[in-house]
Amino acid sequence: MAKLVLSSATEIVQAAIKKANEGHYCLTKLLFSLAGIYPAPVKADLESDESLAEFFCKQLGVHLPEPEPDKPKPPSPAEQEHSLK
């Protein structure tokens, strides 16, 4: 039985891909799972969530200044107006 399945594996996968392209959700999910792209891999290191801009800057070799730790954020104009009332 295993030899029969293995000898037909290419045709089976191609047929499944054809059906997935026709909108069959379950086959699409299965194929993505087998390919290792579904579910999305979990991020292993949770130390920081960098922004897309930070990611691109790092890839381009642009060094960003380090944020100042524990520096209080100045109030926004709306907050300033609210505190005056």
C-alpha positions in Angstrom: 0.0 0.0 0.0 2.8 2.5 1.0 4.6 1.8 -2.3 1.4 2.5 -4.3 0.9 5.8 -2.5 4.6 6.8 -2.9 4.6 5.9 -6.6 1.5 8.2 -7.1 2.6 11.0 -4.7 3.5 13.4 -7.5 0.2 13.0 -9.3 -1.7 13.2 -6.0 0.0 16.4 -5.0 -0.5 18.0 -8.4 -4.3 17.0 -8.3 -4.6 18.5 -4.8 -2.9 21.7 -5.9 -5.3 21.9 -8.9 -8.3 21.5 -6.5 -6.8 24.0 -4.1 -6.5 26.5 -7.0 -10.2 26.0 -7.7 -11.0 27.2 -4.2 -11.1 24.1 -2.0 -10.1 25.5 1.3 -9.3 22.2 3.1 -6.8 21.2 0.5 -5.2 24.6 0.4 -4.8 24.5 4.2 -3.4 21.0 4.0 -0.9 21.9 1.3 0.2 25.0 3.2 0.6 22.9 6.3 2.7 20.3 4.6 4.9 23.0 3.0 5.5 24.4 6.5 3.9 27.8 5.9 0.6 27.3 7.8 0.2 28.1 10.6 2.7 30.9 10.5 5.8 30.1 12.5 5.8 31.4 16.0 8.4 34.1 16.8 10.9 32.4 19.1 12.4 35.5 20.7 9.8 37.8 22.3 12.3 40.3 23.6 11.2 43.1 21.3 8.7 43.8 18.5 10.5 46.0 16.0 8.6 48.1 13.6 8.7 47.6 9.9 10.7 50.8 9.6 13.2 49.6 12.2 13.5 46.2 10.3 14.2 48.0 7.0 16.7 50.4 8.6 18.6 47.4 10.1 18.6 45.6 6.7 19.9 48.8 5.0 22.6 49.3 7.6 21.1 52.5 8.9 21.8 52.9 12.6 19.0 54.4 14.7 19.7 56.1 18.0 18.8 54.1 21.1 15.7 55.2 22.8 16.2 57.0 26.1 15.0 54.7 28.9 12.3 55.9 31.3 12.1 59.4 29.8 8.6 60.8 30.4 6.6 61.5 27.3 5.6 65.2 26.9 1.8 65.7 27.0 0.1 66.1 23.6 -1.6 69.4 22.8 -5.0 67.8 23.5 -3.8 66.7 26.9 -2.4 70.1 27.7 -5.7 71.7 26.7 -7.7 69.3 28.8 -5.5 69.9 31.9 -6.1 73.7 31.6 -9.8 73.4 32.1 
